């Protein structure tokens, strides 16, 4: 039972770190998405 609780806590911490990383790199992600959109629709 405690192992599942510890895993849930680790999962929440990991999700928060991932969310923070995505928010920090939003500009880079936007540039990449625009690049892919141009690549797809140019053809």
C-alpha positions in Angstrom: 0.0 0.0 0.0 2.8 2.4 0.9 4.6 1.6 -2.3 1.6 2.7 -4.4 1.4 5.9 -2.4 5.1 6.7 -2.9 4.7 6.0 -6.7 1.7 8.4 -6.8 3.8 11.1 -5.1 6.7 10.6 -7.5 4.3 10.7 -10.5 2.8 14.0 -9.3 6.2 15.5 -8.8 7.3 14.3 -12.3 4.2 15.7 -13.8 4.8 19.1 -12.2 8.4 19.2 -13.4 7.3 18.3 -16.9 4.7 21.0 -16.9 7.2 23.6 -15.7 9.6 22.5 -18.4 6.9 22.8 -21.1 5.9 26.3 -19.8 9.5 27.5 -19.8 10.1 26.2 -23.3 6.8 27.4 -24.8 8.5 29.8 -27.2 10.7 27.0 -28.6 7.7 24.6 -28.9 5.8 27.3 -30.8 8.7 27.8 -33.3 8.9 24.0 -33.8 5.2 23.7 -34.5 5.2 26.6 -36.9 8.2 25.0 -38.7 6.4 21.7 -39.0 3.2 23.4 -40.2 5.1 25.2 -42.9 6.9 22.0 -43.9 3.6 20.1 -44.2 1.5 22.7 -46.0 4.2 23.9 -48.4 4.1 20.7 -50.4 
